[in-house]
């Protein structure tokens, strides 16, 4: 199952309500897309001072992760691993 499919299935399991999955250092917030059966997401990372910083955001589309503008999502390998780990907890 792709990350995009896992995000959609997580929202389906939560009855299409916004949800968050967090670890000590990372957090992903999922929200349903009204216009299509999909998920929007924001990936956050906790900074040394404790504040959260946005790492990436986007949405699912046809089984893939897309950036807000619709192009293929580009993230660092560290961000991909964090997102995969969080979604594995879902």
Secondary structure by P-SEA (a helix, b strand, c coil): ccaaaaaaaaaaaacccccccccccbbbbbbbbcccccccbbbbbbccccbbbbcbbbbbccccccccccccccccaaaaaaaaaaaaac
